[in-house]
């Protein structure tokens, strides 16, 4: 399960950076809350793990805008859980990850993807 929401106003994450969009992701180990520094950010700038979904909702539901939570598809196999587009670490699928280098799926092919410097 993945859902995202926009905040009514920017909120500081644990590092003091502003976040304006959030995503929750249900994983085996708990529920991740990813924070994004801009409405169009593709990948998160912060994350937090919750043991219970109810705790995540208690912390965030009052901060999200009137659009509420929007359901979204789970990521493709091997892709980043926090990304809003199909995005994977280059070489991870072959056991030779090039950390910091990404690929995205375009027209059925994996092509290089450069993360733009996002606000935050």
C-alpha positions in Angstrom: 0.0 0.0 0.0 1.2 3.5 -0.9 -0.7 6.8 -0.4 0.4 10.4 -0.7 -0.9 13.7 0.6 -0.1 17.4 0.4 0.3 19.3 3.6 -1.7 22.4 4.4 1.5 24.3 5.0 5.2 23.3 5.1 6.2 21.2 8.1 9.7 20.8 9.5 11.2 17.2 9.4 13.5 15.9 12.0 16.5 17.6 10.3 14.7 21.0 10.2 14.0 20.9 6.5 10.6 21.9 5.2 8.4 19.2 3.7 5.2 19.9 1.8 4.2 16.5 0.5 4.2 13.1 2.3 3.9 9.4 1.2 3.1 6.4 3.4 4.3 3.0 2.4 3.4 -0.3 4.1 6.4 -2.6 4.5 7.0 -5.8 6.4 8.9 -3.9 9.1 6.2 -1.2 9.6 4.9 1.9 7.9 7.2 4.4 6.3 6.4 8.1 6.1 8.4 9.8 3.4 8.7 13.6 3.3 9.2 15.7 0.1 10.5 19.3 -0.1 8.4 20.4 -3.0 5.0 19.5 -4.5 6.7 18.1 -7.6 9.5 16.3 -5.9 10.1 12.8 -7.2 12.1 11.3 -4.4 12.0 11.9 -0.7 14.3 14.1 1.5 13.3 12.4 4.8 11.7 9.3 6.1 10.4 7.9 9.4 9.3 4.4 10.3 6.1 3.8 12.3 5.2 0.5 14.0 1.4 1.2 13.7 -0.5 2.9 10.9 -2.8 4.4 13.5 0.2 6.3 15.0 1.2 7.6 11.6 -2.3 8.9 10.9 -2.5 10.4 14.4 0.7 12.4 13.7 -0.2 13.5 10.2 -3.9 13.5 9.4 -4.5 17.0 10.9 -1.7 18.4 8.8 -2.8 17.3 5.3 -4.9 19.5 3.1 -8.5 18.9 2.0 -7.6 16.5 -0.8 -6.7 13.9 1.9 -4.8 10.7 1.1 -4.6 9.6 -2.5 -4.0 5.9 -3.2 -1.2 5.0 -5.6 0.2 1.8 -7.1 3.1 0.0 -5.4 6.4 0.5 -7.1 7.7 -1.8 -9.8 10.0 -4.6 -8.6 13.4 -3.3 -7.7 12.3 0.3 -7.8 12.5 2.9 -5.0 9.5 2.8 -2.7 9.6 6.6 -2.1 9.7 7.6 -5.8 6.7 8.9 -7.7 8.0 7.5 -11.0 9.6 4.2 -11.8 13.1 4.8 -10.4 15.8 2.3 -9.5 19.5 2.4 -8.5 21.5 1.6 -11.6 23.0 -1.9 -11.5 21.0 -3.0 -8.5 19.1 -5.6 -10.5 22.4 -7.3 -11.5 24.0 -7.2 -8.0 26.3 -4.3 -8.9 24.6 -1.2 -7.6 26.0 2.2 -8.5 24.8 4.1 -5.5 23.7 7.6 -6.4 23.1 6.7 -10.1 19.5 6.1 -11.1 17.5 4.8 -14.0 13.9 5.4 -14.9 11.6 3.4 -17.2 10.7 5.2 -20.4 9.0 3.6 -23.4 9.7 0.1 -21.9 13.5 0.8 -21.5 15.6 1.8 -18.5 17.4 5.0 -19.2 19.7 7.2 -17.0 17.9 9.6 -14.6 19.5 12.6 -12.9 18.0 13.8 -9.8 17.6 17.6 -9.9 18.5 19.5 -6.8 15.2 20.0 -5.0 14.3 22.6 -2.5 15.0 21.7 1.1 
